[in-house]
Amino acid sequence: MCPMACNGSLTRRSDLRGWLTVFVIAGLIPAFAARAADLMIYEDALAGGWQDWSWNTTLSTDTANKATGASSLAVTHTAGWAGLSLRASPAINTAGYSSIRFSVYGRANSGALAVSIQTTDSGPVSNQFVLTPTPNAWKVINVPLSALGNPGQIARLNIMEWTGAAQPTYNLDTLRLIGQTLPALSLTVDATAARKPISPLIYGINGTSATTADAAFMKSLGLPVRRWGGNNTSRYNWQLDASNTGFDWYFENVRMSNAVSLPADSAANRVIAQNRAGGVATVLTVPLIGYVAKNATSCGFSIARYGPQTDSDWQWRPNCGNGVKTGGSLVTGNNPADTSLAVGPRFVQTWVAALVSRYGSAANSGVRYYNLDNEPDIWWETHRDVAPLALKYDQLRDRTYQYAAAIKAGDPAAQTLGPVVMGWTYYWHSPYDGQRQDWQTPDDRNAHGGTPLVPWYLQQMRAYEQAHGKRILDFLDLHYYPAAPGVALRPAGNAATQTLRLNSTRSLWDPNYVDESWIASAGPEGGIIKLIPRMRDWVSANYPGTKLAITEYNWGAPEHINGALAQADVLGIFGREGLDLATLWSPPQSTQPLAFAFRIYRNYNGSGGRFGETSVSAVSSAQDRLAIYAAEESATGALTLVVINKTADNLSAPLTLNHFTNRGLVQGWRYSAARLTGIVRLPDQGISGVTFTSTYPANSITLYRVPGRHL
């Protein structure tokens, strides 16, 4: 039971006593500086997550000669410029570390060695720190990260032979990254600064089923929008309620529901109807690919027709192959008519008209949002049975013109989202160039002035409006899956992966964050993604007034508190950065930790309590450790604050409310690793002045509601 009365006030004064140990007026408990823990790389054995990538070097365990513990690492460089190279998977973010430290034992004639790092597996080598081991003695070596150029991450740690000739064996021990003294934490909210509306549509999900459990799930999480999308919607035939699974499952035509009355009771209509009943908006994906399923039984690569293949749906449809010949080459020359009917914009316009007839127009509670297909940049992979050749710039533009115009003709109030490309590579490059791996001299991009695909696409949409007096693209929609290894669509993973998951949310906004993935070395822009500001800049420069959407994203770990922390951070970023619409791919189960990240923002008290609708300035002295987001309730003026402790330690910090008059007790709710089954109501707390200090438990999400008004 909660010790609060129904109106939220304390039932008796004694309820405050336990709370005051963690939530007190600033000044009574200072926020002490902390020191990050060291990260061991080698002590008796190579730590988990590290691999030996050395060259011209032999390694062995030496139990007789060691600095500490049971053994040391004996290193012998067998040629000049040989190297001990240890690879971290995933790469180690250096935030919180000050130096690399190890003990080294030399021999007579030991020569110079050079310590360096690489930020990616094949990236450039950093500055070198040169040392010479002391003969017949252990010596502690400390290499400041500043001496290596202050790298943002470490993918490979190298110790190279530096004389140009083979050297005597030397020993290493207690190789580690040294944690630095972290600055004291502080949180500051300014109720009158950086004010901007938060679109409720950023709290959406994807989903193509409409069960009773789906309805209860959406209500429990307070979800405002659901997208009907994914690879199998690219060839959806709304009249037959059939589609093709594409690359995901042997290119098979399938029924999307068990409906008898078609198209009235189709899977798409069930989702739309369920969404409308729950006050949930629909984002409906319509096919631009030019083909839809002709039945629910055919498949793209029949083994009987196209010969033996490396894999088949042996359990259910053994004649349906994967389109890969036994020699490893792709099946080519297959007939799209095996599975599909050729259709054009008229097919989509007729569908939109049918939806308007059934549910009303977009202006009158009908379907408002239409996705212009799903990831057309990779049709040549996902739907290669009907689209084996990748699109060029002009083809993507022309299809958008034709189909978006058809949607608007069917429902002038409808809003369209495009180009719905799948990730970083195709923000910049033509699918045609990508299919041919033509990155250095991309013919299609160069034929369009070298302009990256997304800015060029926006320019063409603007040109259409200027020529026709009508906007046909309402949202710039890009899919985004973080490229950091082990993060998207994956379980929580080890400690390094969990840290990487929490770091990688910075790719959504941070202009100084170099992505901890292949993007760091591949570029462009030096591996800095800053996705939402970049989208905003592209729109401002090329088609002002276009809204921003991310209709697929995923940070993984739905089963773990780590996934909940990352998702809560992502939702806070979406609101603060002004994204207009977002739908999570692969939603969690209702009882999984990630679902509670949504509840914190959309139903924190189980009675519809929501994070505010107007974002205001919220600054943490260490957003990577203790993140904060703030918003004002439009109806009451109260502030809602979400504070996320991303670390394994309890963290204390003063929180200052500027330009805000408090008018009552602070209410609190918390989700943490201590209780993964639900959000815990905290005791109410009074505030004296404008600053209070609270202790945030390790791996926790805290929501405060502070009644009052901004000044």
VENBEL-V169528 format. One record per residue. N is the residue number from 1. SS is DSSP state (a for helix, b for strand, c for the rest). OMEGA is omega in radians with two decimals (none if undefined). D_FIRST is the distance of its C-alpha to the first C-alpha in whole Angstrom. Layout:
# VENBEL-V169528
n = {N	N}
ss = {SS	SS}
omega = {OMEGA	OMEGA}
d_first = {D_FIRST	D_FIRST}
This chain:
# VENBEL-V169528
n = {1	2	3	4	5	6	7	8	9	10	11	12	13	14	15	16	17	18	19	20	21	22	23	24	25	26	27	28	29	30	31	32	33	34	35	36	37	38	39	40	41	42	43	44	45	46	47	48	49	50	51	52	53	54	55	56	57	58	59	60	61	62	63	64	65	66	67	68	69	70	71	72	73	74	75	76	77	78	79	80	81	82	83	84	85	86	87	88	89	90	91	92	93	94	95	96	97	98	99	100	101	102	103	104	105	106	107	108	109	110	111	112	113	114	115	116	117	118	119	120	121	122	123	124	125	126	127	128	129	130	131	132	133	134	135	136	137	138	139	140	141	142	143	144	145	146	147	148	149	150	151	152	153	154	155	156	157	158	159	160	161	162	163	164	165	166	167	168	169	170	171	172	173	174	175	176	177	178	179	180	181	182	183	184	185	186	187	188	189	190	191	192	193	194	195	196	197	198	199	200	201	202	203	204	205	206	207	208	209	210	211	212	213	214	215	216	217	218	219	220	221	222	223	224	225	226	227	228	229	230	231	232	233	234	235	236	237	238	239	240	241	242	243	244	245	246	247	248	249	250	251	252	253	254	255	256	257	258	259	260	261	262	263	264	265	266	267	268	269	270	271	272	273	274	275	276	277	278	279	280	281	282	283	284	285	286	287	288	289	290	291	292	293	294	295	296	297	298	299	300	301	302	303	304	305	306	307	308	309	310	311	312	313	314	315	316	317	318	319	320	321	322	323	324	325	326	327	328	329	330	331	332	333	334	335	336	337	338	339	340	341	342	343	344	345	346	347	348	349	350	351	352	353	354	355	356	357	358	359	360	361	362	363	364	365	366	367	368	369	370	371	372	373	374	375	376	377	378	379	380	381	382	383	384	385	386	387	388	389	390	391	392	393	394	395	396	397	398	399	400	401	402	403	404	405	406	407	408	409	410	411	412	413	414	415	416	417	418	419	420	421	422	423	424	425	426	427	428	429	430	431	432	433	434	435	436	437	438	439	440	441	442	443	444	445	446	447	448	449	450	451	452	453	454	455	456	457	458	459	460	461	462	463	464	465	466	467	468	469	470	471	472	473	474	475	476	477	478	479	480	481	482	483	484	485	486	487	488	489	490	491	492	493	494	495	496	497	498	499	500	501	502	503	504	505	506	507	508	509	510	511	512	513	514	515	516	517	518	519	520	521	522	523	524	525	526	527	528	529	530	531	532	533	534	535	536	537	538	539	540	541	542	543	544	545	546	547	548	549	550	551	552	553	554	555	556	557	558	559	560	561	562	563	564	565	566	567	568	569	570	571	572	573	574	575	576	577	578	579	580	581	582	583	584	585	586	587	588	589	590	591	592	593	594	595	596	597	598	599	600	601	602	603	604	605	606	607	608	609	610	611	612	613	614	615	616	617	618	619	620	621	622	623	624	625	626	627	628	629	630	631	632	633	634	635	636	637	638	639	640	641	642	643	644	645	646	647	648	649	650	651	652	653	654	655	656	657	658	659	660	661	662	663	664	665	666	667	668	669	670	671	672	673	674	675	676	677	678	679	680	681	682	683	684	685	686	687	688	689	690	691	692	693	694	695	696	697	698	699	700	701	702	703	704	705	706	707	708	709	710	711}
ss = {c	c	c	b	c	c	c	c	c	b	c	c	a	a	a	a	a	a	a	c	c	c	b	b	b	c	c	c	c	c	c	c	c	b	b	c	c	c	b	b	b	b	c	c	c	b	c	c	c	b	b	b	c	c	b	c	b	b	b	b	b	b	c	c	c	c	c	c	c	c	c	b	b	b	b	b	b	c	c	c	c	c	b	b	b	b	b	b	b	b	b	b	b	c	c	c	b	b	b	b	b	b	b	b	b	b	c	c	c	c	c	b	b	b	b	b	b	b	c	c	c	c	c	c	b	c	c	c	b	b	b	b	c	c	b	c	c	b	b	b	b	b	b	b	a	a	a	a	c	c	c	c	b	b	b	b	b	b	b	b	b	c	c	c	c	c	c	c	c	b	b	b	b	b	b	b	b	b	b	c	b	b	c	c	c	b	b	b	b	b	c	c	c	c	c	b	b	c	c	a	a	a	a	b	b	b	c	c	c	c	c	a	a	a	a	a	a	a	a	a	a	c	c	c	b	b	b	b	c	c	a	a	a	c	c	c	b	c	c	c	c	b	b	b	c	a	a	a	a	c	c	b	b	b	b	c	c	c	c	c	c	c	c	c	c	c	a	a	a	a	a	a	a	a	a	a	a	c	c	c	b	b	b	b	b	b	c	c	c	c	b	b	b	c	c	c	c	c	b	c	c	b	a	a	a	a	c	c	b	c	c	b	b	c	c	c	b	b	b	b	b	c	c	b	b	c	c	c	c	b	c	c	c	c	c	a	a	a	c	b	b	b	c	c	a	a	a	a	a	a	a	a	a	a	a	a	a	a	a	c	c	a	a	a	c	c	c	c	b	b	b	b	c	c	c	a	a	a	a	a	a	a	c	c	c	c	c	c	c	c	c	c	a	a	a	a	a	a	a	a	a	a	a	a	a	a	a	a	a	a	c	c	c	c	b	b	b	b	b	b	b	c	c	c	a	a	a	a	c	c	a	a	a	a	a	c	c	c	c	c	c	c	a	a	a	a	c	c	c	c	c	c	a	a	a	a	a	a	a	a	a	a	a	a	a	a	a	a	c	c	c	c	c	c	b	b	b	b	c	b	b	c	c	c	c	c	c	c	c	c	c	c	c	c	a	a	a	a	a	a	a	a	a	a	a	a	a	a	c	c	c	c	c	b	c	c	c	c	a	a	a	a	c	c	a	a	a	b	c	c	a	a	a	a	a	a	a	a	a	a	a	a	c	c	c	c	b	b	b	b	c	c	b	b	c	c	c	c	c	c	a	a	a	a	a	a	a	a	a	a	a	a	a	a	a	a	a	c	c	c	b	b	b	b	c	c	c	c	c	c	c	c	a	a	a	a	a	a	a	a	a	a	c	c	c	c	c	c	c	c	c	c	c	b	b	b	b	b	b	b	c	c	c	c	c	b	b	b	b	b	b	b	c	c	c	c	c	c	b	b	b	b	b	b	b	c	c	c	c	c	b	b	b	b	b	b	b	b	c	b	b	b	b	b	b	b	b	b	b	b	b	b	c	c	b	b	b	b	b	b	b	b	b	b	b	c	c	c	c	c	b	b	b	b	b	b	c	c	c	b	b	b	b	b	b	b	b	b	b	b	c}
omega = {3.08	-3.10	-3.12	2.96	-3.06	-3.12	3.08	3.13	-3.14	3.13	3.08	-3.02	-3.07	3.13	-3.10	-2.90	3.13	-3.08	-3.08	3.10	-3.11	-3.03	-3.02	3.13	-3.14	-3.11	3.07	3.08	3.12	3.07	-3.06	3.00	-3.12	3.09	3.12	3.13	3.04	3.08	-3.11	3.08	3.07	2.93	-3.03	3.09	3.10	-3.10	3.09	-3.13	3.12	-3.12	3.11	3.10	-3.06	3.06	-3.14	-3.05	3.04	-3.12	3.08	3.13	-3.14	-3.12	-3.11	-3.05	-3.12	3.11	3.08	3.02	-3.01	-3.06	3.02	-3.14	3.09	-3.03	3.10	3.06	-3.02	3.13	3.07	3.13	3.04	-3.09	2.85	-3.11	-3.14	-3.08	3.08	3.09	0.03	3.11	-3.09	3.03	-3.02	3.09	-3.13	3.13	-3.07	-3.03	2.97	-3.08	3.10	3.02	-3.12	-3.13	-3.09	3.07	3.01	3.14	3.02	-3.12	-3.05	3.03	-3.13	3.09	3.08	3.06	2.95	-3.10	3.03	-3.07	-3.09	-3.09	-3.12	3.13	-3.12	2.91	3.14	3.01	-3.00	3.13	3.03	-3.14	3.07	-3.13	2.98	3.11	3.04	3.11	3.11	3.13	3.09	-3.10	3.11	3.09	3.08	3.11	3.13	3.10	-3.14	-3.12	3.10	3.11	3.11	3.04	3.11	3.06	-3.03	2.91	-3.01	2.91	-2.93	3.12	-3.10	-3.14	3.09	-3.06	3.01	3.09	2.98	-3.10	3.05	3.07	3.10	3.07	-3.05	2.96	-3.07	3.09	-3.13	3.05	-3.07	3.13	3.08	-3.09	3.00	3.13	-3.10	3.08	3.06	-3.00	-3.14	-3.08	3.06	-3.11	3.07	3.13	3.03	3.09	3.09	-3.07	3.11	-3.05	-3.04	3.10	2.94	3.08	-3.11	3.07	-3.06	3.11	3.04	3.11	3.10	3.14	3.13	3.12	-3.12	3.12	-3.12	-3.11	-3.13	-3.02	-3.09	-3.07	3.07	-3.12	2.94	-3.05	-3.11	-3.05	-3.05	3.05	-3.14	-3.12	-3.10	3.05	-3.03	3.14	-3.14	-3.06	-3.14	3.12	3.12	-3.07	3.14	-3.10	-3.07	-3.11	2.94	3.00	-3.05	2.94	-3.11	2.95	-3.12	3.08	3.07	-3.04	3.05	-3.13	-3.10	0.02	-3.00	-3.04	-3.11	3.11	3.13	-3.13	3.09	3.12	-3.14	-3.12	3.13	3.10	-3.12	-3.13	-3.13	-3.11	-3.11	3.11	-3.14	2.88	-3.04	3.10	3.10	-3.06	3.00	-2.98	3.10	3.13	2.98	-3.09	-3.14	3.14	3.13	-3.03	-3.02	3.02	-2.97	-3.05	3.11	3.11	3.11	-3.09	-2.99	3.02	-3.11	-3.13	-3.00	3.14	3.12	3.07	-2.95	-3.06	-3.00	-3.14	-3.02	3.10	-3.08	-3.11	-3.13	3.11	3.11	-3.13	-3.10	3.08	3.09	3.13	-3.12	2.96	3.11	3.10	3.09	-3.06	3.10	-3.13	3.05	-3.07	-2.78	2.97	3.05	-3.14	3.13	-3.10	-3.13	3.12	3.14	3.13	3.11	3.09	3.14	3.13	3.10	3.11	3.09	3.13	-3.06	-2.99	-3.05	-3.12	3.10	3.14	-3.08	3.02	3.05	3.10	-3.06	-2.95	-3.13	3.02	3.12	-3.11	-3.03	3.03	3.12	3.13	-3.14	3.02	-3.09	3.01	-3.01	-3.13	-3.04	3.05	3.09	-3.10	-3.06	-3.14	-3.09	-3.14	2.95	3.13	-3.02	-3.14	3.10	3.10	-3.04	3.10	3.09	3.10	-3.01	-3.02	3.09	3.08	3.11	3.09	-3.14	3.08	3.12	3.14	-3.06	-3.12	-3.13	3.10	-3.05	3.14	3.13	0.06	3.05	3.13	-2.83	-3.10	-2.97	-3.07	-3.04	2.83	-2.99	-2.93	3.03	3.00	3.12	3.10	-3.13	3.13	-3.13	-3.12	-3.07	-3.06	-3.05	3.12	-3.04	-3.02	-3.05	3.10	-3.14	3.09	3.11	3.04	-3.12	-3.12	3.08	-3.00	-3.03	3.07	3.13	3.12	3.12	3.08	-3.12	3.09	3.09	3.13	3.11	-3.14	3.13	-3.12	-3.01	3.13	-3.10	3.04	3.09	3.04	-3.09	-3.12	2.83	-3.05	3.09	2.99	-3.11	3.00	-3.12	-3.05	3.13	-3.02	3.05	-3.04	-3.03	3.01	-3.09	3.02	-3.03	-3.13	-3.11	-3.06	-3.14	3.12	3.11	3.06	3.13	3.12	-3.12	3.08	-2.94	3.05	3.11	3.14	3.12	-2.99	-2.86	-3.13	3.13	-3.06	3.03	-3.03	-3.10	-3.08	3.08	-3.13	-3.13	-3.12	-3.11	-3.11	-0.06	3.10	3.09	3.14	3.10	-3.05	-3.07	-2.87	-3.02	3.02	3.12	3.08	-3.14	3.13	3.12	3.13	-3.11	-3.08	-2.93	3.11	-3.09	3.13	3.09	3.14	-3.02	3.13	2.98	-3.01	2.90	3.00	3.12	3.09	3.00	3.06	3.12	-3.06	-2.93	3.08	3.11	3.09	3.10	3.12	-3.13	-3.12	3.09	3.10	3.14	-3.14	3.06	3.12	3.13	-3.12	-3.11	-3.06	3.03	3.01	-3.07	-3.10	3.09	3.10	-3.13	3.01	3.11	-3.11	3.13	2.92	-3.03	-3.07	-3.12	-3.11	-3.08	3.12	-3.12	3.02	3.06	-3.12	3.11	-3.12	-2.95	-3.13	-2.97	-3.09	-3.12	-3.13	3.09	3.10	-3.02	2.95	-3.03	-3.05	3.13	3.13	3.05	-3.08	3.07	-3.02	3.02	3.06	3.11	-3.08	3.13	3.12	-3.09	-3.07	3.11	3.05	-3.07	3.11	-3.14	3.01	-3.09	-3.05	-3.00	-3.05	3.13	3.05	2.96	-3.07	3.02	-3.14	-3.05	3.04	-3.06	-3.03	3.11	-3.13	2.94	-3.11	3.06	3.14	2.97	3.11	-3.08	3.11	3.14	3.10	-3.13	3.08	3.13	-3.09	3.11	-3.11	3.06	3.05	-3.10	3.05	-3.07	2.97	-3.05	3.10	-3.13	3.13	-3.04	-3.07	3.14	3.08	-3.06	3.06	3.12	3.06	3.06	-3.09	3.04	3.10	3.00	-3.08	-3.04	-3.06	3.00	3.12	3.11	3.01	-3.11	-3.10	3.09	3.05	-3.07	3.04	-3.11	3.01	3.01	2.97	-3.07	-3.13	3.13	-3.12	3.03	-3.08	none}
d_first = {0	4	6	9	11	12	15	13	14	13	12	15	17	16	13	16	17	16	16	20	21	20	21	24	27	29	32	30	29	32	32	34	36	35	38	37	38	41	42	44	47	49	49	50	50	49	45	43	44	47	50	54	56	59	63	66	64	63	60	60	58	59	58	61	61	57	55	52	51	53	55	56	57	61	62	65	66	69	71	71	68	66	62	59	56	53	51	47	45	43	45	43	42	44	41	40	43	46	49	50	51	53	56	59	62	65	69	72	73	70	70	67	64	62	58	57	54	54	51	51	53	57	56	58	59	57	59	61	60	63	63	66	64	66	68	67	64	60	60	56	56	54	54	52	51	53	56	55	55	51	50	47	46	48	49	52	53	57	59	63	66	68	71	72	73	72	70	70	66	64	60	57	54	50	50	47	46	45	42	42	41	38	38	35	33	32	31	32	31	34	33	37	38	38	37	37	35	33	34	31	33	33	29	31	32	35	35	38	36	34	32	29	27	29	28	24	24	26	23	20	22	23	27	30	33	34	37	40	42	43	46	46	46	50	52	50	52	50	52	52	49	50	50	51	49	51	51	47	49	53	53	53	52	49	48	45	43	44	45	48	49	50	49	47	45	45	42	42	42	39	37	39	38	34	34	35	33	30	31	32	35	38	40	43	45	49	51	54	56	58	57	55	55	57	56	53	55	57	57	58	60	61	63	66	67	66	66	64	61	59	56	55	53	54	52	51	54	57	59	57	58	56	59	60	64	64	66	63	64	62	64	66	67	65	65	62	63	62	59	59	60	61	60	60	58	59	57	54	55	55	52	50	52	51	47	48	50	47	44	46	47	45	45	44	40	42	42	43	43	45	45	49	49	47	48	52	53	53	54	57	54	52	54	58	59	59	59	61	62	60	60	61	60	63	61	58	59	61	58	56	58	59	56	54	57	56	52	53	56	54	51	52	49	47	46	47	46	48	50	47	48	47	47	48	52	52	51	54	57	58	57	61	61	58	60	63	61	63	61	64	66	64	67	65	63	66	68	65	66	63	60	57	56	53	55	58	56	54	58	59	56	57	61	60	59	62	64	63	61	57	54	54	51	48	46	47	45	45	43	41	40	40	43	42	42	40	37	37	37	36	33	32	35	36	35	38	37	33	35	37	35	33	36	38	36	38	41	39	40	42	45	46	44	46	45	44	46	50	49	50	54	54	53	54	53	53	50	48	46	44	43	42	44	47	46	46	49	51	50	51	55	55	54	52	49	48	44	43	41	40	39	39	37	35	34	33	30	28	26	26	24	27	28	25	26	29	28	26	29	31	29	29	33	34	33	34	37	38	38	38	37	36	35	33	35	34	30	27	26	22	20	23	22	24	23	20	22	23	20	19	22	22	19	16	13	14	16	19	19	22	24	26	30	32	32	33	34	32	34	33	36	35	33	34	32	29	29	28	28	28	28	29	27	30	29	27	29	25	26	23	24	23	24	25	25	28	29	28	27	25	27	27	28	29	28	31	30	34	35	32	31	27	26	22	19	19	16	15	14	15	16	18	20	17	15	17	15	13	13	10	9	11	11	14	18	21	24	27	30	30	29	26	26	23	22	22	21	24	24	21	21	19	19	19	20	22	23	27	30	33	36}
